[in-house]
Amino acid sequence: MKRSFLTASTIFLVSIFWYSSPLAQEFTGPKLVLKEQEFNFKEVMEGKVIEHTFQVLNQGDKPLKIINIKPG
C-alpha cells in the first residue's frame, strides 16, 4: 500500500513539473556575457604595471548596469 502511494505521488509530482515547465515565462532583462572568464598574466616583475581589458556584452533585452566590481 505504501509503495503504490509513493509511486502514485511521484508520478503526480513529476507530471506537474513536466506540464508546467512550458508555461513558465522566459526570463527577460539584462544578461551579462563575458567572452573570457579569466586571464593569466603569468610571471610579472614586481612593480611593473600591467593591464588587460575584458569585453563585457549585454545579450539581454534591458539595459545592463554594472554597479560594483571586485577583483578576484
PDB file with one MODEL, atoms N, CA, C and O in Angstrom:
MODEL        1
ATOM      1  N   MET A   1       0.822  -1.195   0.000  1.00  0.00           N
ATOM      2  CA  MET A   1       0.000   0.000   0.000  1.00  0.00           C
ATOM      3  C   MET A   1       0.870   1.264   0.000  1.00  0.00           C
ATOM      4  O   MET A   1       0.619   2.198  -0.763  1.00  0.00           O
ATOM      5  N   LYS A   2       1.901   1.284   0.869  1.00  0.00           N
ATOM      6  CA  LYS A   2       2.781   2.442   0.918  1.00  0.00           C
ATOM      7  C   LYS A   2       3.530   2.622  -0.401  1.00  0.00           C
ATOM      8  O   LYS A   2       3.732   3.740  -0.876  1.00  0.00           O
ATOM      9  N   ARG A   3       3.934   1.496  -0.977  1.00  0.00           N
ATOM     10  CA  ARG A   3       4.717   1.577  -2.220  1.00  0.00           C
ATOM     11  C   ARG A   3       3.873   2.131  -3.364  1.00  0.00           C
ATOM     12  O   ARG A   3       4.365   2.941  -4.150  1.00  0.00           O
ATOM     13  N   SER A   4       2.624   1.714  -3.473  1.00  0.00           N
ATOM     14  CA  SER A   4       1.767   2.215  -4.547  1.00  0.00           C
ATOM     15  C   SER A   4       1.437   3.692  -4.332  1.00  0.00           C
ATOM     16  O   SER A   4       1.335   4.452  -5.295  1.00  0.00           O
ATOM     17  N   PHE A   5       1.268   4.101  -3.060  1.00  0.00           N
ATOM     18  CA  PHE A   5       1.025   5.511  -2.776  1.00  0.00           C
ATOM     19  C   PHE A   5       2.247   6.349  -3.139  1.00  0.00           C
ATOM     20  O   PHE A   5       2.114   7.427  -3.717  1.00  0.00           O
ATOM     21  N   LEU A   6       3.426   5.860  -2.803  1.00  0.00           N
ATOM     22  CA  LEU A   6       4.664   6.572  -3.124  1.00  0.00           C
ATOM     23  C   LEU A   6       4.848   6.675  -4.635  1.00  0.00           C
ATOM     24  O   LEU A   6       5.231   7.730  -5.140  1.00  0.00           O
ATOM     25  N   THR A   7       4.583   5.611  -5.347  1.00  0.00           N
ATOM     26  CA  THR A   7       4.697   5.609  -6.807  1.00  0.00           C
ATOM     27  C   THR A   7       3.703   6.591  -7.425  1.00  0.00           C
ATOM     28  O   THR A   7       4.063   7.363  -8.314  1.00  0.00           O
ATOM     29  N   ALA A   8       2.463   6.564  -6.959  1.00  0.00           N
ATOM     30  CA  ALA A   8       1.443   7.468  -7.487  1.00  0.00           C
ATOM     31  C   ALA A   8       1.802   8.921  -7.183  1.00  0.00           C
ATOM     32  O   ALA A   8       1.623   9.797  -8.029  1.00  0.00           O
ATOM     33  N   SER A   9       2.303   9.174  -5.990  1.00  0.00           N
ATOM     34  CA  SER A   9       2.698  10.535  -5.621  1.00  0.00           C
ATOM     35  C   SER A   9       3.841  11.031  -6.490  1.00  0.00           C
ATOM     36  O   SER A   9       3.830  12.174  -6.948  1.00  0.00           O
ATOM     37  N   THR A  10       4.827  10.172  -6.718  1.00  0.00           N
ATOM     38  CA  THR A  10       5.974  10.537  -7.540  1.00  0.00           C
ATOM     39  C   THR A  10       5.531  10.845  -8.968  1.00  0.00           C
ATOM     40  O   THR A  10       5.964  11.842  -9.547  1.00  0.00           O
ATOM     41  N   ILE A  11       4.693  10.018  -9.527  1.00  0.00           N
ATOM     42  CA  ILE A  11       4.193  10.239 -10.887  1.00  0.00           C
ATOM     43  C   ILE A  11       3.407  11.540 -10.961  1.00  0.00           C
ATOM     44  O   ILE A  11       3.535  12.289 -11.929  1.00  0.00           O
ATOM     45  N   PHE A  12       2.594  11.815  -9.944  1.00  0.00           N
ATOM     46  CA  PHE A  12       1.812  13.044  -9.906  1.00  0.00           C
ATOM     47  C   PHE A  12       2.717  14.276  -9.874  1.00  0.00           C
ATOM     48  O   PHE A  12       2.504  15.222 -10.631  1.00  0.00           O
ATOM     49  N   LEU A  13       3.727  14.268  -9.000  1.00  0.00           N
ATOM     50  CA  LEU A  13       4.629  15.412  -8.888  1.00  0.00           C
ATOM     51  C   LEU A  13       5.450  15.616 -10.161  1.00  0.00           C
ATOM     52  O   LEU A  13       5.632  16.749 -10.607  1.00  0.00           O
ATOM     53  N   VAL A  14       5.940  14.535 -10.739  1.00  0.00           N
ATOM     54  CA  VAL A  14       6.715  14.642 -11.982  1.00  0.00           C
ATOM     55  C   VAL A  14       5.840  15.201 -13.101  1.00  0.00           C
ATOM     56  O   VAL A  14       6.294  16.029 -13.891  1.00  0.00           O
ATOM     57  N   SER A  15       4.589  14.753 -13.170  1.00  0.00           N
ATOM     58  CA  SER A  15       3.708  15.250 -14.232  1.00  0.00           C
ATOM     59  C   SER A  15       3.395  16.728 -14.059  1.00  0.00           C
ATOM     60  O   SER A  15       3.269  17.453 -15.046  1.00  0.00           O
ATOM     61  N   ILE A  16       3.268  17.186 -12.808  1.00  0.00           N
ATOM     62  CA  ILE A  16       3.028  18.614 -12.577  1.00  0.00           C
ATOM     63  C   ILE A  16       4.207  19.433 -13.081  1.00  0.00           C
ATOM     64  O   ILE A  16       4.012  20.418 -13.793  1.00  0.00           O
ATOM     65  N   PHE A  17       5.431  19.041 -12.723  1.00  0.00           N
ATOM     66  CA  PHE A  17       6.609  19.767 -13.182  1.00  0.00           C
ATOM     67  C   PHE A  17       6.775  19.657 -14.692  1.00  0.00           C
ATOM     68  O   PHE A  17       7.163  20.629 -15.341  1.00  0.00           O
ATOM     69  N   TRP A  18       6.494  18.515 -15.249  1.00  0.00           N
ATOM     70  CA  TRP A  18       6.665  18.287 -16.689  1.00  0.00           C
ATOM     71  C   TRP A  18       5.731  19.184 -17.496  1.00  0.00           C
ATOM     72  O   TRP A  18       6.150  19.791 -18.481  1.00  0.00           O
ATOM     73  N   TYR A  19       4.476  19.269 -17.085  1.00  0.00           N
ATOM     74  CA  TYR A  19       3.497  20.030 -17.853  1.00  0.00           C
ATOM     75  C   TYR A  19       3.518  21.520 -17.542  1.00  0.00           C
ATOM     76  O   TYR A  19       3.044  22.313 -18.355  1.00  0.00           O
ATOM     77  N   SER A  20       4.046  21.925 -16.407  1.00  0.00           N
ATOM     78  CA  SER A  20       4.064  23.343 -16.074  1.00  0.00           C
ATOM     79  C   SER A  20       5.293  24.057 -16.633  1.00  0.00           C
ATOM     80  O   SER A  20       5.288  25.284 -16.731  1.00  0.00           O
ATOM     81  N   SER A  21       6.349  23.323 -17.003  1.00  0.00           N
ATOM     82  CA  SER A  21       7.562  23.969 -17.492  1.00  0.00           C
ATOM     83  C   SER A  21       7.349  24.768 -18.778  1.00  0.00           C
ATOM     84  O   SER A  21       7.936  25.844 -18.889  1.00  0.00           O
ATOM     85  N   PRO A  22       6.555  24.326 -19.759  1.00  0.00           N
ATOM     86  CA  PRO A  22       6.347  25.168 -20.946  1.00  0.00           C
ATOM     87  C   PRO A  22       5.551  26.429 -20.634  1.00  0.00           C
ATOM     88  O   PRO A  22       5.606  27.400 -21.388  1.00  0.00           O
ATOM     89  N   LEU A  23       4.813  26.421 -19.529  1.00  0.00           N
ATOM     90  CA  LEU A  23       4.015  27.579 -19.171  1.00  0.00           C
ATOM     91  C   LEU A  23       4.840  28.662 -18.487  1.00  0.00           C
ATOM     92  O   LEU A  23       4.390  29.801 -18.367  1.00  0.00           O
ATOM     93  N   ALA A  24       6.023  28.321 -18.047  1.00  0.00           N
ATOM     94  CA  ALA A  24       6.878  29.300 -17.363  1.00  0.00           C
ATOM     95  C   ALA A  24       7.318  30.370 -18.349  1.00  0.00           C
ATOM     96  O   ALA A  24       7.626  30.082 -19.506  1.00  0.00           O
ATOM     97  N   GLN A  25       7.343  31.610 -17.874  1.00  0.00           N
ATOM     98  CA  GLN A  25       7.751  32.710 -18.743  1.00  0.00           C
ATOM     99  C   GLN A  25       9.255  32.722 -18.908  1.00  0.00           C
ATOM    100  O   GLN A  25      10.003  32.406 -17.983  1.00  0.00           O
ATOM    101  N   GLU A  26       9.681  33.091 -20.096  1.00  0.00           N
ATOM    102  CA  GLU A  26      11.110  33.205 -20.370  1.00  0.00           C
ATOM    103  C   GLU A  26      11.653  34.443 -19.668  1.00  0.00           C
ATOM    104  O   GLU A  26      10.996  35.484 -19.648  1.00  0.00           O
ATOM    105  N   PHE A  27      12.846  34.337 -19.093  1.00  0.00           N
ATOM    106  CA  PHE A  27      13.457  35.448 -18.375  1.00  0.00           C
ATOM    107  C   PHE A  27      13.761  36.589 -19.328  1.00  0.00           C
ATOM    108  O   PHE A  27      14.336  36.382 -20.396  1.00  0.00           O
ATOM    109  N   THR A  28      13.374  37.791 -18.940  1.00  0.00           N
ATOM    110  CA  THR A  28      13.730  38.979 -19.698  1.00  0.00           C
ATOM    111  C   THR A  28      14.521  39.898 -18.786  1.00  0.00           C
ATOM    112  O   THR A  28      14.356  39.868 -17.566  1.00  0.00           O
ATOM    113  N   GLY A  29      15.357  40.692 -19.363  1.00  0.00           N
ATOM    114  CA  GLY A  29      16.174  41.610 -18.591  1.00  0.00           C
ATOM    115  C   GLY A  29      17.591  41.604 -19.122  1.00  0.00           C
ATOM    116  O   GLY A  29      17.859  41.039 -20.182  1.00  0.00           O
ATOM    117  N   PRO A  30      18.501  42.231 -18.389  1.00  0.00           N
ATOM    118  CA  PRO A  30      19.898  42.247 -18.819  1.00  0.00           C
ATOM    119  C   PRO A  30      20.534  40.877 -18.673  1.00  0.00           C
ATOM    120  O   PRO A  30      20.170  40.106 -17.785  1.00  0.00           O
ATOM    121  N   LYS A  31      21.484  40.575 -19.545  1.00  0.00           N
ATOM    122  CA  LYS A  31      22.207  39.304 -19.477  1.00  0.00           C
ATOM    123  C   LYS A  31      23.678  39.585 -19.749  1.00  0.00           C
ATOM    124  O   LYS A  31      24.073  39.829 -20.889  1.00  0.00           O
ATOM    125  N   LEU A  32      24.482  39.548 -18.698  1.00  0.00           N
ATOM    126  CA  LEU A  32      25.910  39.821 -18.817  1.00  0.00           C
ATOM    127  C   LEU A  32      26.623  38.605 -19.385  1.00  0.00           C
ATOM    128  O   LEU A  32      26.467  37.492 -18.880  1.00  0.00           O
ATOM    129  N   VAL A  33      27.403  38.818 -20.430  1.00  0.00           N
ATOM    130  CA  VAL A  33      28.175  37.742 -21.047  1.00  0.00           C
ATOM    131  C   VAL A  33      29.621  38.208 -21.180  1.00  0.00           C
ATOM    132  O   VAL A  33      29.888  39.285 -21.712  1.00  0.00           O
ATOM    133  N   LEU A  34      30.547  37.389 -20.693  1.00  0.00           N
ATOM    134  CA  LEU A  34      31.973  37.673 -20.825  1.00  0.00           C
ATOM    135  C   LEU A  34      32.567  36.731 -21.854  1.00  0.00           C
ATOM    136  O   LEU A  34      32.329  35.524 -21.807  1.00  0.00           O
ATOM    137  N   LYS A  35      33.340  37.276 -22.787  1.00  0.00           N
ATOM    138  CA  LYS A  35      33.976  36.416 -23.786  1.00  0.00           C
ATOM    139  C   LYS A  35      35.032  35.528 -23.147  1.00  0.00           C
ATOM    140  O   LYS A  35      35.251  34.400 -23.590  1.00  0.00           O
ATOM    141  N   GLU A  36      35.688  36.033 -22.107  1.00  0.00           N
ATOM    142  CA  GLU A  36      36.650  35.219 -21.372  1.00  0.00           C
ATOM    143  C   GLU A  36      36.416  35.436 -19.884  1.00  0.00           C
ATOM    144  O   GLU A  36      36.184  36.565 -19.450  1.00  0.00           O
ATOM    145  N   GLN A  37      36.474  34.368 -19.105  1.00  0.00           N
ATOM    146  CA  GLN A  37      36.195  34.424 -17.677  1.00  0.00           C
ATOM    147  C   GLN A  37      37.418  34.823 -16.849  1.00  0.00           C
ATOM    148  O   GLN A  37      37.283  35.394 -15.767  1.00  0.00           O
ATOM    149  N   GLU A  38      38.589  34.524 -17.356  1.00  0.00           N
ATOM    150  CA  GLU A  38      39.810  34.825 -16.614  1.00  0.00           C
ATOM    151  C   GLU A  38      40.951  35.070 -17.587  1.00  0.00           C
ATOM    152  O   GLU A  38      40.871  34.717 -18.764  1.00  0.00           O
ATOM    153  N   PHE A  39      42.025  35.686 -17.074  1.00  0.00           N
ATOM    154  CA  PHE A  39      43.201  35.933 -17.878  1.00  0.00           C
ATOM    155  C   PHE A  39      44.420  35.701 -17.004  1.00  0.00           C
ATOM    156  O   PHE A  39      44.487  36.214 -15.887  1.00  0.00           O
ATOM    157  N   ASN A  40      45.384  34.935 -17.497  1.00  0.00           N
ATOM    158  CA  ASN A  40      46.595  34.624 -16.739  1.00  0.00           C
ATOM    159  C   ASN A  40      47.718  35.545 -17.199  1.00  0.00           C
ATOM    160  O   ASN A  40      48.153  35.480 -18.349  1.00  0.00           O
ATOM    161  N   PHE A  41      48.184  36.402 -16.297  1.00  0.00           N
ATOM    162  CA  PHE A  41      49.273  37.315 -16.619  1.00  0.00           C
ATOM    163  C   PHE A  41      50.627  36.621 -16.582  1.00  0.00           C
ATOM    164  O   PHE A  41      51.643  37.209 -16.955  1.00  0.00           O
ATOM    165  N   LYS A  42      50.639  35.382 -16.135  1.00  0.00           N
ATOM    166  CA  LYS A  42      51.866  34.595 -15.979  1.00  0.00           C
ATOM    167  C   LYS A  42      52.809  35.297 -15.011  1.00  0.00           C
ATOM    168  O   LYS A  42      52.354  35.886 -14.031  1.00  0.00           O
ATOM    169  N   GLU A  43      54.093  35.248 -15.263  1.00  0.00           N
ATOM    170  CA  GLU A  43      55.059  35.830 -14.341  1.00  0.00           C
ATOM    171  C   GLU A  43      55.226  37.321 -14.636  1.00  0.00           C
ATOM    172  O   GLU A  43      55.422  37.718 -15.785  1.00  0.00           O
ATOM    173  N   VAL A  44      55.147  38.140 -13.584  1.00  0.00           N
ATOM    174  CA  VAL A  44      55.240  39.585 -13.732  1.00  0.00           C
ATOM    175  C   VAL A  44      56.315  40.103 -12.789  1.00  0.00           C
ATOM    176  O   VAL A  44      56.394  39.702 -11.628  1.00  0.00           O
ATOM    177  N   MET A  45      57.125  40.988 -13.304  1.00  0.00           N
ATOM    178  CA  MET A  45      58.164  41.588 -12.456  1.00  0.00           C
ATOM    179  C   MET A  45      57.515  42.526 -11.441  1.00  0.00           C
ATOM    180  O   MET A  45      56.576  43.251 -11.769  1.00  0.00           O
ATOM    181  N   GLU A  46      58.015  42.509 -10.219  1.00  0.00           N
ATOM    182  CA  GLU A  46      57.464  43.337  -9.151  1.00  0.00           C
ATOM    183  C   GLU A  46      57.559  44.811  -9.524  1.00  0.00           C
ATOM    184  O   GLU A  46      58.589  45.281 -10.009  1.00  0.00           O
ATOM    185  N   GLY A  47      56.476  45.522  -9.290  1.00  0.00           N
ATOM    186  CA  GLY A  47      56.440  46.953  -9.569  1.00  0.00           C
ATOM    187  C   GLY A  47      55.998  47.314 -10.977  1.00  0.00           C
ATOM    188  O   GLY A  47      55.725  48.483 -11.250  1.00  0.00           O
ATOM    189  N   LYS A  48      55.921  46.351 -11.868  1.00  0.00           N
ATOM    190  CA  LYS A  48      55.523  46.626 -13.254  1.00  0.00           C
ATOM    191  C   LYS A  48      54.000  46.763 -13.331  1.00  0.00           C
ATOM    192  O   LYS A  48      53.268  45.972 -12.737  1.00  0.00           O
ATOM    193  N   VAL A  49      53.536  47.765 -14.062  1.00  0.00           N
ATOM    194  CA  VAL A  49      52.099  47.983 -14.244  1.00  0.00           C
ATOM    195  C   VAL A  49      51.634  47.158 -15.437  1.00  0.00           C
ATOM    196  O   VAL A  49      52.187  47.256 -16.532  1.00  0.00           O
ATOM    197  N   ILE A  50      50.619  46.353 -15.205  1.00  0.00           N
ATOM    198  CA  ILE A  50      50.065  45.525 -16.281  1.00  0.00           C
ATOM    199  C   ILE A  50      48.562  45.754 -16.344  1.00  0.00           C
ATOM    200  O   ILE A  50      47.943  46.154 -15.358  1.00  0.00           O
ATOM    201  N   GLU A  51      47.986  45.498 -17.500  1.00  0.00           N
ATOM    202  CA  GLU A  51      46.541  45.634 -17.623  1.00  0.00           C
ATOM    203  C   GLU A  51      46.005  44.691 -18.681  1.00  0.00           C
ATOM    204  O   GLU A  51      46.734  44.239 -19.564  1.00  0.00           O
ATOM    205  N   HIS A  52      44.725  44.403 -18.577  1.00  0.00           N
ATOM    206  CA  HIS A  52      44.027  43.551 -19.541  1.00  0.00           C
ATOM    207  C   HIS A  52      42.583  44.030 -19.612  1.00  0.00           C
ATOM    208  O   HIS A  52      41.994  44.360 -18.583  1.00  0.00           O
ATOM    209  N   THR A  53      42.021  44.074 -20.775  1.00  0.00           N
ATOM    210  CA  THR A  53      40.645  44.513 -20.970  1.00  0.00           C
ATOM    211  C   THR A  53      39.747  43.301 -21.189  1.00  0.00           C
ATOM    212  O   THR A  53      39.989  42.484 -22.077  1.00  0.00           O
ATOM    213  N   PHE A  54      38.711  43.199 -20.368  1.00  0.00           N
ATOM    214  CA  PHE A  54      37.699  42.167 -20.540  1.00  0.00           C
ATOM    215  C   PHE A  54      36.532  42.775 -21.294  1.00  0.00           C
ATOM    216  O   PHE A  54      36.065  43.861 -20.950  1.00  0.00           O
ATOM    217  N   GLN A  55      36.059  42.088 -22.315  1.00  0.00           N
ATOM    218  CA  GLN A  55      34.925  42.575 -23.088  1.00  0.00           C
ATOM    219  C   GLN A  55      33.637  42.083 -22.424  1.00  0.00           C
ATOM    220  O   GLN A  55      33.420  40.880 -22.279  1.00  0.00           O
ATOM    221  N   VAL A  56      32.794  43.027 -22.026  1.00  0.00           N
ATOM    222  CA  VAL A  56      31.524  42.724 -21.362  1.00  0.00           C
ATOM    223  C   VAL A  56      30.408  43.011 -22.349  1.00  0.00           C
ATOM    224  O   VAL A  56      30.327  44.112 -22.894  1.00  0.00           O
ATOM    225  N   LEU A  57      29.552  42.034 -22.582  1.00  0.00           N
ATOM    226  CA  LEU A  57      28.436  42.186 -23.513  1.00  0.00           C
ATOM    227  C   LEU A  57      27.112  42.052 -22.776  1.00  0.00           C
ATOM    228  O   LEU A  57      27.007  41.310 -21.799  1.00  0.00           O
ATOM    229  N   ASN A  58      26.113  42.767 -23.245  1.00  0.00           N
ATOM    230  CA  ASN A  58      24.754  42.619 -22.733  1.00  0.00           C
ATOM    231  C   ASN A  58      23.929  41.948 -23.821  1.00  0.00           C
ATOM    232  O   ASN A  58      23.612  42.571 -24.834  1.00  0.00           O
ATOM    233  N   GLN A  59      23.581  40.688 -23.620  1.00  0.00           N
ATOM    234  CA  GLN A  59      22.784  39.971 -24.609  1.00  0.00           C
ATOM    235  C   GLN A  59      21.328  39.864 -24.166  1.00  0.00           C
ATOM    236  O   GLN A  59      20.584  39.014 -24.654  1.00  0.00           O
ATOM    237  N   GLY A  60      20.932  40.723 -23.248  1.00  0.00           N
ATOM    238  CA  GLY A  60      19.549  40.752 -22.791  1.00  0.00           C
ATOM    239  C   GLY A  60      18.757  41.808 -23.529  1.00  0.00           C
ATOM    240  O   GLY A  60      19.244  42.436 -24.468  1.00  0.00           O
ATOM    241  N   ASP A  61      17.531  41.989 -23.086  1.00  0.00           N
ATOM    242  CA  ASP A  61      16.665  42.957 -23.751  1.00  0.00           C
ATOM    243  C   ASP A  61      16.405  44.201 -22.894  1.00  0.00           C
ATOM    244  O   ASP A  61      15.544  45.015 -23.226  1.00  0.00           O
ATOM    245  N   LYS A  62      17.147  44.346 -21.800  1.00  0.00           N
ATOM    246  CA  LYS A  62      17.059  45.529 -20.936  1.00  0.00           C
ATOM    247  C   LYS A  62      18.471  46.059 -20.706  1.00  0.00           C
ATOM    248  O   LYS A  62      19.439  45.315 -20.865  1.00  0.00           O
ATOM    249  N   PRO A  63      18.608  47.341 -20.332  1.00  0.00           N
ATOM    250  CA  PRO A  63      19.939  47.907 -20.082  1.00  0.00           C
ATOM    251  C   PRO A  63      20.662  47.177 -18.942  1.00  0.00           C
ATOM    252  O   PRO A  63      20.051  46.792 -17.945  1.00  0.00           O
ATOM    253  N   LEU A  64      21.952  47.000 -19.112  1.00  0.00           N
ATOM    254  CA  LEU A  64      22.787  46.355 -18.108  1.00  0.00           C
ATOM    255  C   LEU A  64      23.508  47.434 -17.317  1.00  0.00           C
ATOM    256  O   LEU A  64      24.210  48.265 -17.895  1.00  0.00           O
ATOM    257  N   LYS A  65      23.341  47.428 -15.994  1.00  0.00           N
ATOM    258  CA  LYS A  65      24.001  48.403 -15.126  1.00  0.00           C
ATOM    259  C   LYS A  65      25.031  47.670 -14.284  1.00  0.00           C
ATOM    260  O   LYS A  65      24.692  46.784 -13.500  1.00  0.00           O
ATOM    261  N   ILE A  66      26.290  48.046 -14.453  1.00  0.00           N
ATOM    262  CA  ILE A  66      27.361  47.465 -13.641  1.00  0.00           C
ATOM    263  C   ILE A  66      27.615  48.443 -12.496  1.00  0.00           C
ATOM    264  O   ILE A  66      28.105  49.552 -12.708  1.00  0.00           O
ATOM    265  N   ILE A  67      27.278  48.020 -11.298  1.00  0.00           N
ATOM    266  CA  ILE A  67      27.319  48.907 -10.142  1.00  0.00           C
ATOM    267  C   ILE A  67      28.587  48.744  -9.323  1.00  0.00           C
ATOM    268  O   ILE A  67      29.114  49.726  -8.800  1.00  0.00           O
ATOM    269  N   ASN A  68      29.086  47.517  -9.203  1.00  0.00           N
ATOM    270  CA  ASN A  68      30.223  47.270  -8.331  1.00  0.00           C
ATOM    271  C   ASN A  68      31.094  46.173  -8.940  1.00  0.00           C
ATOM    272  O   ASN A  68      30.586  45.166  -9.433  1.00  0.00           O
ATOM    273  N   ILE A  69      32.394  46.376  -8.900  1.00  0.00           N
ATOM    274  CA  ILE A  69      33.343  45.380  -9.424  1.00  0.00           C
ATOM    275  C   ILE A  69      34.375  45.094  -8.336  1.00  0.00           C
ATOM    276  O   ILE A  69      34.927  46.009  -7.726  1.00  0.00           O
ATOM    277  N   LYS A  70      34.621  43.812  -8.110  1.00  0.00           N
ATOM    278  CA  LYS A  70      35.632  43.407  -7.141  1.00  0.00           C
ATOM    279  C   LYS A  70      36.641  42.484  -7.832  1.00  0.00           C
ATOM    280  O   LYS A  70      36.259  41.423  -8.324  1.00  0.00           O
ATOM    281  N   PRO A  71      37.911  42.866  -7.878  1.00  0.00           N
ATOM    282  CA  PRO A  71      38.907  41.982  -8.493  1.00  0.00           C
ATOM    283  C   PRO A  71      39.074  40.735  -7.653  1.00  0.00           C
ATOM    284  O   PRO A  71      38.949  40.770  -6.429  1.00  0.00           O
ATOM    285  N   GLY A  72      39.361  39.620  -8.335  1.00  0.00           N
ATOM    286  CA  GLY A  72      39.467  38.346  -7.631  1.00  0.00           C
ATOM    287  C   GLY A  72      40.850  37.926  -7.321  1.00  0.00           C
ATOM    288  O   GLY A  72      41.055  36.867  -6.728  1.00  0.00           O
TER     289      GLY A  72
ENDMDL
END
